[in-house]
Amino acid sequence: MTANYHTHTPRCHHAVGSEREFIEKAIEIGFCELGFSDHAPMPYGNGYTSHIRMSLEETEDYVNTLLDLRREYEKDIKIFIGFEAEYYPAVFDRFIDFIDQYPIDYLIMGQHWRNNEYDGPYHGTATNDVESLRAYVDQVIEGLSTGKFSYLAHPDLVNFVGDEELYRKEITRLIEFTEKHDVPLEINMLGAQYGRHYPLDNFWTVASELGAKTIIGCDGHDPRDIVQPDSIKRVKKLIEKHKGLNIIDKLEFKPIKN
């Protein structure tokens, strides 16, 4: 890897380390590009407060801090400013209007909750309910159809433990859409590093058969998470097994501005 576009900051309330520490770690291991994509602020407007993302009021400091560091480290590494965001239908247009006032380079989609977060379950909870699986695929496709997301983070986060053929059918539908619309899928190294249910072999079997465009993401919540994939045996084994994946290193950003 020469680039990583999935990096968090303490503003999301579950990451540690300064932006400078993340940058210096990336330089140390040979990255030429580092994108910050902290969990996006969401203008819910209904009194709901999310405890896993930055607040609206923290956004300006997030952007200004990274702009300053971009200038400071411009001879050493390219710094990009983004967000990891869900597609929440009730909030999304307001979210885009809000971030339009800032120089944001890109968005990645990480669809953690169904519906709008405050009214839906977490997709990482194990379930054999096929309607939950279909709802995940439907909402991801609807979100990616906006054309504003540059890649799909941990696309295998949905934790379906039911019928294998039904899983394969729905995941095929998702991957065929991402291929048609040129949206890379992320092999998530944080999940592999900390023993989560993803990266999921069954997902990547289908992706490999379809030749899916794939990118590797650190999902760094600690500067120590900024690593090369061959340092994580599970990721290395996955890549070696699924040779049909079309793995890319650099990301082409999709436009965000309305």
C-alpha positions as CSV (number, residue, x, y, z in Angstrom):
1,M,0.0,0.0,0.0
2,T,1.1,3.5,-0.7
3,A,-2.2,5.1,0.4
4,N,-4.9,4.8,3.1
5,Y,-8.1,6.8,3.0
6,H,-9.8,5.4,6.2
7,T,-8.4,7.2,9.2
8,H,-10.3,8.5,12.3
9,T,-9.6,11.1,15.0
10,P,-10.6,11.3,18.7
11,R,-13.6,13.4,17.7
12,C,-15.6,10.3,17.1
13,H,-15.3,9.4,20.8
14,H,-13.8,5.9,20.2
15,A,-10.4,6.7,18.6
16,V,-7.1,7.9,20.1
17,G,-4.0,9.7,18.9
18,S,-3.4,13.1,17.3
19,E,-3.7,13.7,13.6
20,R,0.1,14.4,13.7
21,E,0.8,10.9,15.1
22,F,-1.3,9.3,12.4
23,I,0.5,11.3,9.7
24,E,4.0,10.5,11.1
25,K,3.1,6.8,11.3
26,A,1.9,6.8,7.7
27,I,5.2,8.5,6.5
28,E,7.2,6.0,8.6
29,I,5.7,2.9,6.8
30,G,5.9,4.4,3.3
31,F,2.5,5.9,2.5
32,C,2.4,8.7,-0.1
33,E,-1.2,9.6,0.6
34,L,-3.2,9.6,3.8
35,G,-6.9,10.5,3.9
36,F,-8.8,11.3,7.1
37,S,-12.4,10.1,7.1
38,D,-13.7,10.5,10.6
39,H,-17.3,9.6,11.4
40,A,-19.3,12.3,9.9
41,P,-21.3,14.9,11.8
42,M,-25.0,14.5,11.2
43,P,-27.6,17.3,11.4
44,Y,-30.4,15.1,12.8
45,G,-32.6,18.1,13.8
46,N,-34.7,16.0,16.2
47,G,-32.8,16.2,19.4
48,Y,-31.0,12.9,18.8
49,T,-27.3,12.8,19.8
50,S,-25.0,10.1,18.4
51,H,-22.1,9.1,20.6
52,I,-19.9,7.6,17.8
53,R,-19.3,10.7,15.6
54,M,-18.1,14.2,15.8
55,S,-20.6,17.0,16.6
56,L,-21.5,19.7,14.1
57,E,-19.6,22.1,16.2
58,E,-16.4,20.1,16.0
59,T,-16.3,20.1,12.2
60,E,-14.5,23.4,11.7
61,D,-11.7,22.4,14.0
62,Y,-11.4,19.0,12.2
63,V,-11.0,20.7,8.8
64,N,-8.7,23.5,10.0
65,T,-6.4,21.2,11.9
66,L,-6.0,19.0,8.8
67,L,-5.5,22.0,6.5
68,D,-2.7,23.2,8.7
69,L,-1.1,19.8,8.8
70,R,-1.5,19.4,5.0
71,R,0.6,22.5,4.5
72,E,3.2,21.5,7.1
73,Y,3.7,18.0,5.7
74,E,3.2,18.8,2.0
75,K,6.8,17.8,1.1
76,D,6.4,14.4,2.8
77,I,2.9,13.1,2.1
78,K,-0.4,14.2,0.6
79,I,-3.2,14.7,3.1
80,F,-6.9,14.5,2.2
81,I,-9.9,15.5,4.2
82,G,-13.0,13.4,4.1
83,F,-15.7,11.7,6.2
84,E,-17.0,8.2,6.7
85,A,-20.7,8.6,6.5
86,E,-23.8,6.5,6.4
87,Y,-26.6,7.1,4.0
88,Y,-29.5,8.2,6.2
89,P,-32.4,9.2,4.0
90,A,-34.0,11.6,6.5
91,V,-30.7,13.4,7.1
92,F,-28.6,13.1,4.0
93,D,-29.6,16.2,2.0
94,R,-29.0,18.3,5.1
95,F,-25.7,16.6,5.7
96,I,-24.5,17.4,2.2
97,D,-25.7,21.0,2.5
98,F,-23.8,21.3,5.8
99,I,-20.4,20.0,4.6
100,D,-20.7,22.0,1.3
101,Q,-19.3,25.0,3.3
102,Y,-16.0,23.1,3.9
103,P,-13.2,22.0,1.6
104,I,-14.0,18.3,1.9
105,D,-12.2,16.1,-0.6
106,Y,-14.2,12.8,-0.4
107,L,-16.8,10.7,1.3
108,I,-16.6,6.9,2.0
109,M,-19.7,5.0,2.9
110,G,-19.8,2.9,6.1
111,Q,-23.4,1.8,6.6
112,H,-23.4,0.8,10.3
113,W,-27.1,1.3,11.1
114,R,-30.4,0.8,9.2
115,N,-32.7,3.7,8.5
116,N,-31.4,6.8,10.2
117,E,-29.4,5.4,13.2
118,Y,-31.9,6.6,15.8
119,D,-34.7,4.4,14.4
120,G,-32.8,1.3,13.2
121,P,-30.7,-1.6,14.4
122,Y,-26.9,-2.0,14.1
123,H,-26.0,-4.1,11.0
124,G,-23.1,-5.8,12.7
125,T,-25.4,-7.7,15.1
126,A,-25.7,-11.3,14.0
127,T,-29.1,-12.1,12.5
128,N,-30.7,-14.8,10.2
129,D,-33.4,-12.4,9.1
130,V,-33.2,-12.2,5.3
131,E,-35.3,-9.0,5.4
132,S,-32.5,-7.3,7.4
133,L,-29.9,-8.4,4.9
134,R,-32.1,-7.1,2.0
135,A,-32.6,-3.8,3.8
136,Y,-28.8,-3.4,4.2
137,V,-28.3,-4.0,0.5
138,D,-31.2,-1.8,-0.5
139,Q,-30.0,1.2,1.6
140,V,-26.4,0.9,0.5
141,I,-27.5,0.8,-3.1
142,E,-29.7,3.8,-2.6
143,G,-26.9,5.7,-0.9
144,L,-24.3,4.9,-3.6
145,S,-26.8,6.0,-6.2
146,T,-26.3,9.5,-5.0
147,G,-22.9,9.4,-6.7
148,K,-21.2,11.1,-3.7
149,F,-19.4,8.1,-2.1
150,S,-15.9,7.3,-3.4
151,Y,-15.9,3.8,-1.9
152,L,-17.8,1.3,0.3
153,A,-16.1,0.7,3.6
154,H,-16.4,-2.8,5.2
155,P,-19.1,-3.9,2.8
156,D,-19.2,-7.2,4.7
157,L,-20.1,-5.6,8.0
158,V,-23.7,-6.9,7.7
159,N,-23.7,-9.9,9.9
160,F,-26.1,-12.4,8.2
161,V,-25.8,-15.9,9.6
162,G,-28.8,-17.4,7.8
163,D,-29.2,-19.3,4.5
164,E,-26.0,-19.2,2.5
165,E,-27.7,-19.1,-0.9
166,L,-29.8,-16.1,0.1
167,Y,-26.7,-14.4,1.3
168,R,-24.9,-15.0,-1.9
169,K,-27.9,-13.7,-3.9
170,E,-28.1,-10.4,-2.1
171,I,-24.4,-9.8,-1.9
172,T,-24.1,-10.6,-5.7
173,R,-26.8,-7.9,-6.2
174,L,-24.7,-5.4,-4.2
175,I,-21.4,-6.2,-5.8
176,E,-22.9,-6.1,-9.3
177,F,-24.2,-2.6,-8.6
178,T,-20.8,-1.4,-7.3
179,E,-19.1,-2.8,-10.3
180,K,-21.5,-1.1,-12.7
181,H,-21.1,2.3,-10.9
182,D,-17.3,2.0,-10.3
183,V,-17.4,2.0,-6.5
184,P,-14.5,0.1,-4.9
185,L,-15.1,-2.3,-2.0
186,E,-12.9,-2.1,1.0
187,I,-11.0,-4.9,2.7
188,N,-11.1,-3.6,6.2
189,M,-7.8,-4.3,8.1
190,L,-9.2,-3.1,11.5
191,G,-11.8,-5.9,11.4
192,A,-9.1,-8.4,10.7
193,Q,-6.6,-7.0,13.2
194,Y,-9.1,-7.2,16.1
195,G,-10.9,-10.4,15.3
196,R,-14.3,-9.0,14.1
197,H,-16.6,-11.0,11.9
198,Y,-15.3,-9.2,8.9
199,P,-13.5,-9.4,6.5
200,L,-15.9,-12.2,5.7
201,D,-14.6,-15.0,3.4
202,N,-18.0,-15.7,1.9
203,F,-18.4,-12.1,0.8
204,W,-14.9,-12.0,-0.8
205,T,-15.5,-15.3,-2.6
206,V,-18.3,-13.6,-4.5
207,A,-16.4,-10.4,-5.0
208,S,-13.4,-12.4,-6.4
209,E,-15.7,-14.3,-8.8
210,L,-17.0,-11.0,-10.1
211,G,-13.6,-9.4,-10.3
212,A,-14.7,-6.6,-8.0
213,K,-12.6,-3.4,-7.7
214,T,-11.2,-3.5,-4.3
215,I,-9.2,-1.2,-2.0
216,I,-7.5,-1.9,1.3
217,G,-8.3,0.4,4.2
218,C,-6.6,0.6,7.6
219,D,-9.7,2.0,9.4
220,G,-7.2,3.6,11.8
221,H,-8.6,4.4,15.3
222,D,-5.1,4.5,16.8
223,P,-1.8,5.5,15.1
224,R,-0.7,1.9,15.6
225,D,-3.5,0.8,13.2
226,I,-1.7,2.4,10.3
227,V,0.0,-0.7,9.0
228,Q,0.8,-2.5,5.8
229,P,-1.6,-5.4,5.0
230,D,1.1,-8.1,5.0
231,S,1.6,-7.4,8.7
232,I,-1.9,-8.9,9.4
233,K,-1.9,-12.6,8.5
234,R,-5.7,-12.7,8.0
235,V,-5.6,-9.9,5.4
236,K,-2.6,-11.5,3.6
237,K,-4.3,-14.9,3.5
238,L,-7.5,-13.3,2.2
239,I,-5.7,-11.5,-0.6
240,E,-3.7,-14.6,-1.6
241,K,-6.9,-16.7,-1.7
242,H,-9.1,-14.4,-3.7
243,K,-6.9,-13.7,-6.7
244,G,-9.8,-12.5,-8.8
245,L,-10.1,-9.2,-6.9
246,N,-9.1,-6.1,-8.9
247,I,-7.1,-4.4,-6.1
248,I,-6.3,-0.8,-6.5
249,D,-4.0,1.4,-4.4
250,K,-5.0,5.0,-5.2
251,L,-8.6,6.3,-4.9
252,E,-10.3,8.5,-7.5
253,F,-12.6,10.9,-5.5
254,K,-16.2,11.3,-6.6
255,P,-17.6,14.9,-6.4
256,I,-19.5,15.9,-3.3
257,K,-20.7,19.4,-4.1
258,N,-24.3,19.9,-5.0
